Amino acid sequence: MMAGVSEHSLPEPADDWADRHVARWHDHWVGLSFDGEVEAIVVRMGRIMRHFRKTTQAAVAEVGLQDFEYETLHHLMIRDTPGQASPSLLADDLGISNAGMTGRLDSLEKAGWIQRRADPDDRRRVHIEVTKAGIDIWRRAMEMRGRAEDELLSVLSAEQRAALAGLLKELTLTLERE
């Protein structure tokens, strides 16, 4: 047993950036509604998401993709019909214009990561399909991205990860109901 720590109590964890942020700003909220715990939660979630964006960008760059290429391939691969979509549905998913989508698809097609196919029922319509090369490069980026996520979350036990997943699900279900 560690000196000064009883069997029934654990030392308080060190302050993190969010604790210091809340302490710094606490006095500025006089007269306003301020819950330091809520602020710390929101700040921590933001820092974690910035970390994941940074590690995703590093993975994407390492495999030779640009952010928009990875994002487009990713949205193609996570569909109900993985690797296939119409340009307009893909543009809607990505929140970009049809013209912007055309530019992205031109770039991906030139690189050999997607191909356009005419709809057999209506030759005026086009479907996008990810090629084997597109799948391979997306999987390499996903593997690197996944390692970074696993590495950060490995500090939590299986029970802690399950509890965190459940709590975050409650929050996302609240958002989805709105």
C-alpha positions as CSV (number, residue, x, y, z in Angstrom):
1,M,0.0,0.0,0.0
2,M,1.2,3.5,-0.8
3,A,2.3,5.7,2.2
4,G,-0.5,8.1,3.2
5,V,-3.2,6.3,1.2
6,S,-5.6,4.1,3.0
7,E,-7.0,1.0,1.5
8,H,-10.4,2.7,1.1
9,S,-9.4,6.0,-0.4
10,L,-7.5,6.8,-3.5
11,P,-5.5,10.0,-4.1
12,E,-7.3,12.7,-6.1
13,P,-6.2,12.8,-9.7
14,A,-4.1,15.7,-10.7
15,D,-5.8,18.8,-12.1
16,D,-6.1,18.8,-15.9
17,W,-6.5,21.6,-18.3
18,A,-10.3,21.7,-17.8
19,D,-9.9,22.1,-14.0
20,R,-7.5,25.0,-14.5
21,H,-9.8,26.5,-17.1
22,V,-12.8,26.4,-14.7
23,A,-10.7,27.8,-11.8
24,R,-9.5,30.7,-14.0
25,W,-12.9,31.6,-15.3
26,H,-15.0,30.9,-12.2
27,D,-15.0,34.5,-10.9
28,H,-15.9,35.9,-14.3
29,W,-19.3,34.3,-14.1
30,V,-20.5,36.2,-11.0
31,G,-24.2,36.9,-11.4
32,L,-24.6,34.4,-14.2
33,S,-25.6,30.8,-14.1
34,F,-22.3,28.8,-14.1
35,D,-21.9,25.2,-13.4
36,G,-18.2,24.4,-13.2
37,E,-18.7,20.7,-13.6
38,V,-20.7,21.2,-16.8
39,E,-18.1,23.5,-18.1
40,A,-15.3,21.0,-17.3
41,I,-17.2,18.2,-19.1
42,V,-17.8,20.3,-22.2
43,V,-14.2,21.5,-22.3
44,R,-12.9,17.9,-21.9
45,M,-15.1,16.7,-24.7
46,G,-13.8,19.5,-26.9
47,R,-10.2,18.7,-26.1
48,I,-10.7,15.0,-26.8
49,M,-12.4,15.7,-30.1
50,R,-9.5,18.1,-31.1
51,H,-7.1,15.2,-30.3
52,F,-9.0,12.8,-32.5
53,R,-9.2,15.3,-35.3
54,K,-5.5,15.8,-35.1
55,T,-4.7,12.1,-35.1
56,T,-7.1,11.5,-37.9
57,Q,-5.4,14.3,-40.0
58,A,-2.0,12.7,-39.3
59,A,-3.3,9.3,-40.4
60,V,-4.8,10.7,-43.5
61,A,-1.7,12.6,-44.4
62,E,0.5,9.6,-43.8
63,V,-1.4,7.3,-46.2
64,G,-1.3,10.1,-48.8
65,L,-4.9,11.4,-48.7
66,Q,-6.1,14.9,-48.4
67,D,-8.8,15.6,-45.7
68,F,-11.6,15.9,-48.3
69,E,-10.6,12.7,-50.0
70,Y,-10.6,10.8,-46.7
71,E,-13.9,12.3,-45.7
72,T,-15.6,11.4,-49.0
73,L,-14.3,7.9,-49.0
74,H,-15.3,7.5,-45.4
75,H,-18.9,8.6,-46.1
76,L,-19.0,6.2,-49.0
77,M,-17.7,3.3,-46.9
78,I,-20.0,3.8,-43.9
79,R,-23.3,3.7,-45.8
80,D,-25.9,1.0,-45.6
81,T,-24.5,-0.2,-49.0
82,P,-20.8,0.3,-48.3
83,G,-18.8,1.9,-51.0
84,Q,-21.8,2.9,-53.2
85,A,-23.9,6.1,-53.4
86,S,-25.4,8.6,-55.8
87,P,-23.5,11.9,-56.0
88,S,-26.5,13.8,-54.7
89,L,-26.9,11.6,-51.6
90,L,-23.2,11.8,-50.9
91,A,-23.3,15.6,-51.2
92,D,-26.2,15.7,-48.8
93,D,-24.3,13.5,-46.3
94,L,-21.2,15.7,-46.5
95,G,-23.2,19.0,-46.5
96,I,-21.7,20.3,-49.7
97,S,-23.1,21.5,-53.0
98,N,-23.5,19.2,-56.0
99,A,-20.8,21.3,-57.8
100,G,-18.5,20.8,-54.8
101,M,-19.3,17.1,-54.9
102,T,-18.4,16.9,-58.6
103,G,-15.0,18.4,-57.9
104,R,-14.3,15.9,-55.2
105,L,-15.5,13.0,-57.3
106,D,-13.3,14.1,-60.2
107,S,-10.2,14.1,-57.9
108,L,-11.0,10.7,-56.4
109,E,-11.7,9.2,-59.8
110,K,-8.5,10.6,-61.2
111,A,-6.6,9.0,-58.3
112,G,-8.3,5.6,-59.0
113,W,-10.2,5.5,-55.7
114,I,-13.7,5.7,-57.1
115,Q,-15.5,5.0,-60.3
116,R,-18.7,6.4,-61.7
117,R,-21.2,3.9,-63.2
118,A,-24.3,4.6,-65.2
119,D,-27.5,3.5,-63.5
120,P,-28.7,0.4,-65.5
121,D,-32.3,1.5,-65.1
122,D,-31.7,5.2,-66.0
123,R,-28.5,6.0,-67.9
124,R,-28.9,9.7,-67.0
125,R,-28.2,8.8,-63.4
126,V,-24.8,8.0,-62.1
127,H,-23.7,5.9,-59.1
128,I,-20.4,6.1,-57.3
129,E,-18.5,3.0,-56.3
130,V,-15.3,2.8,-54.3
131,T,-12.5,0.8,-56.1
132,K,-10.3,-1.8,-54.4
133,A,-7.5,0.9,-54.3
134,G,-10.0,3.3,-52.6
135,I,-11.0,0.7,-50.1
136,D,-7.3,-0.1,-49.4
137,I,-6.2,3.4,-48.8
138,W,-9.3,4.2,-46.6
139,R,-8.6,1.0,-44.5
140,R,-5.0,2.0,-44.0
141,A,-6.1,5.5,-42.7
142,M,-8.9,3.9,-40.6
143,E,-6.4,1.4,-39.0
144,M,-4.1,4.3,-38.0
145,R,-7.0,6.3,-36.8
146,G,-8.3,3.4,-34.8
147,R,-4.9,2.8,-33.1
148,A,-4.9,6.4,-31.9
149,E,-8.4,6.0,-30.5
150,D,-7.6,2.7,-28.9
151,E,-4.4,4.1,-27.4
152,L,-6.2,7.0,-25.6
153,L,-9.1,4.8,-24.4
154,S,-6.8,2.1,-23.2
155,V,-6.3,4.0,-19.9
156,L,-9.9,3.1,-19.0
157,S,-11.0,-0.3,-17.9
158,A,-13.6,-2.3,-19.8
159,E,-16.2,-1.3,-17.2
160,Q,-15.2,2.4,-17.5
161,R,-15.4,2.3,-21.3
162,A,-18.8,0.7,-21.1
163,A,-20.0,3.3,-18.6
164,L,-18.6,6.2,-20.7
165,A,-20.3,4.7,-23.8
166,G,-23.6,4.5,-22.0
167,L,-23.4,8.1,-20.7
168,L,-22.4,9.5,-24.1
169,K,-25.3,7.5,-25.7
170,E,-27.7,9.2,-23.3
171,L,-26.5,12.6,-24.5
172,T,-26.6,11.7,-28.2
173,L,-30.1,10.3,-27.9
174,T,-31.2,13.6,-26.3
175,L,-29.7,15.4,-29.3
176,E,-31.5,13.1,-31.8
177,R,-34.8,13.7,-30.1
178,E,-34.5,17.5,-30.6
